[in-house]
Amino acid sequence: MVTAVADRRIDVITAVHAPSTPYLADAYTSLCAQELPDGWEWHWIIQEDGYGDAVRPHVPDDPRVTFHQGRPGGPGVARTMALAYASGPYVKVLDADDQLTPGALARDLALLEADPELGWATSRVLDLLPDGSTAGFDGDPDDGPLSRGAVVDYWKANGFRAQVHPATLFVRRDLLLALGGWMALPASEDTGLLLALNTVSPGHFTREYGLLYRKWPGQATAQPSHTDEAERAARMAVVAARAEALADSGWRLAAAD
């Protein structure tokens, strides 16, 4: 039996808006440096959050890359819209201003291919500073599995901050779809998804660095609105309520065949 290409495809989803377009070239370079097992390929789905003329000139001319536009609604909406063009068993998040480290895709793939009980994986992050230097984080958990509810419990006990970074997420596409994609929030939409995933499925954390997380003045998390206390409290409340409702439902990920 010949395996269809889509059965061995990792769909890499990137939400982008005009200010972050200059960084797409670095993201693309990091993707091209990835080495995958024989028969596997990646498909880069770039979804613009809006309609404009600024992003398209920065999209690589590569048959492995597709570009789409849609009504503006924030990164969560853009990523969820990008799922319409995903066809492989796995989805990898790559923000437009970030870069994958060498080997990141292959490590994530190996983890989920080896253990059908795992629904998702995350990895360690290095901040990429404006001067080109990097900075690590001392509070990362140990390398290994993360049991159901472990991320949620930590998040609640530590000021609504997760111990693993949602920007490094690698996830089974069917599980991502079953949870409705990313939350329809102005921010923290990726944290909301991470907590939902951890409520219904164990995951895995890799202490090898998997992402260079760019710090720059134009990023969404650097804006004053991101730390508005009233809005943040509302975001955290609905993120927590979603996780609690999923826990109460008793729904769990069925092991992949």
N, C-alpha and C positions, 0 to 999 in steps of 0.2 A: 504494500500500500504506500503510495506517495503522499508525504505530508504536505498539506497546503502551506504556502509561505506565511499566510496570516497566522497559522498555528505556532509559528516560531518567530514572532515579531514582538518587539517591545515598543510600545507607543510612548514617545517622550512628548509631554504636553507642556507648552510654554505660553503663558498669557503675557501680552506685551502692549504697552502704550507708547506714545511718541517719545517721552523723555528717556526711556530705557533702550531705544533702538540702537544707539552707538555700541552697546555691549553685546548685541546679538552675535557679532563676529567672534568674540571670545567664547561664547557659549557653543557656537558651531564648531570651533576648533577643538574644544574639549570633547564634544560628541565624536568627532572624526577620529580622535585618539583612542576611543574605546575599542577593545578587542573582545569579541564574543565567540562562544563555541561554534563549531561548524554547523551551518544550517540556520543560525540565528541572525537576525538583522534588527536594526532600529529604524523607526519611522518618526521623524520630527514633525509634530503638528504645532504650528505657530498660529495662535488665535489672537488677533488684535481686539482690544477692548474698545470698540468704536469703529468708525469709518473715517479714513483720512488718507493722505498721500505720503505720510512721513515714514511708515514702517516698510512698505513693499520694497523700496530700493535696497534695504538692508537684508532682505531674505535671500539666502544662498540659492544659486542656480544648481540644484541637486535633486535628482528624482526621488530621493529619500525624504525630501522636505516638502510639506504642503503648507500653504498660507490661506487663512480665512479671516473674515471680518464679521463683526456683528454689533448690535446695539450696545452702547456702553452700560456696564452694570457692575464693574469691579472685577478683580482677578478671579474670584470664585465663580462668577457667572461665565467669564471667558473660558476658564478651564473646563467647566461643565459643558459648555457649547462645543468645545474641542472633542469631547467624548463622542460626538456624532460621527467623527472621522476615524475613530480608533477601532481596530479590528483584531488586535492581538490579545493574547491571554494576560498580558501584564502592561501596567501603566507606570511610567516614571515621571515625576515632577522635575522640571528644570525651569526656574525663574529666569527671565530674560537677562538679568544682570548677574547671574551666577555662573559657575563653571563646575563641571564634574571633574573629579580627580581620576587619574588613570586607573582602570580596573574596577571602577565603581559599579558599572552596569553588570559586569560578569559576576561580581561578588553577590549582588542582590539577587540576580537570576539563580545562581547556584543554591542559595538558601531556600528559596521558595520551590524550586524544582525538586530539592531533596526532601522537603517536609510538607506534605499536603495539608497538615494542620495549621501551618502558618498562613496568615492572610496578607501580611505586609512586613516590610523591613525599613529600618532607618539606619543612619550612620552618623559618624562624628563629623563636625563642621569646623573649618577654619575661617575666621573672619578675614576677608580681603580688604585691607585698608587703602585709602586713597593714594598713599605713597607707594603702593605695591607690596608692602610688608604684610605679614599675616599674624594673627593672634589666635591662640587656642582658648579652650574653656576647661577649667579644672573639675567641673561637677558632673562630667559624663558618667553614666552607669557602667557597670561591667559589661564586657562583651558577652552576648548570649541572648537567650529567649527572654521575652517580656510577657508575662502571663496576662490573661484577661483581667482588666481592671487596674493593672499596676500603674499605667500611665495616668489614668483618671484619678486614682488615689493620690499620687504624687502631686498632680496638678492642683487638686483641691487643698492639699496641705502646704503648698509652697507659693501662695499668692497668685494662683492661676497661671503658673508657668510650668510647662512640661519639661521633663528631664531629657527628652529627645526632640530633635528639630523636624517639624513637618515639611520643611523645604527639601528634605532628603528622601521623601517618601517614595517607596516602590511597592506596588499593590496589585493584587489580582483584579483584573478589570471587572469580572462579574460581581465581586464583592463591592467594588466602588460604585457600580451601577445600582446594586441592591440598596445601598445607603443613600442614593440620590445625588451622588457627586459631592461637590463642595457646598458648604452652607451659604445661603443668600444673605451674607453680612458684609458691611463695608470694610471690615478687617477681621482678623482671627478666624476667617473661614477655613483656613488650613488646619488650625488647631482644633476647630470643631469637628472636622473630618477625622483627624487623628484620634480624638477621644471616642468618637463613634466606632471607629475601627477596633480600638482596643477594648471596647465594651463587648463586642461580639466575636472577637478573634484574638488569639495570641499573636505577637509579632516577634521581631528579632532586632537587636541593636548591634551594630558592628563598630568597634572602636577604631578601625582603620578610617582615616579621613576620606569621606566620600564627596565632599562639596566644599568649594570656595564660595563663601557667602559675602557678596560685595557690600561694603559700607560706603554710601555716598549720599550727598545732601538731597538728591531727588527721590530716594526710595520712599515707599509709602510709610514704612515704620518710622521714618525720620520726621514725619510731619506732625505739627502740634495736635491735629485732630485725632491722631492715633492714640494719644494719651489723655484725651478728654475724659474726665472721671465718670461723668454721667453715662456717656456712650459706652465706655469700657465696662462699666458695671452691668449695663443692659446686655452687651455682647456675652459677657461671661455667664450671665444668668441663663440665657437661652442655650448656650453651649452646654452648660451643666444639665439643664432640663432635658435636652435631647439625649444625652448620655444616660440619664436616670430613666427616661422613658424606655430606651432600648434595653436597659438592664431589667426593668420590670416586666418587659414583654417576654423575656426568656429566650429570645431569638439568638441563635448561634450560627456561626459559619459552619456549613457542612464541608467536610474534608474533600479536597479536589480529587477527582478520579486519577 
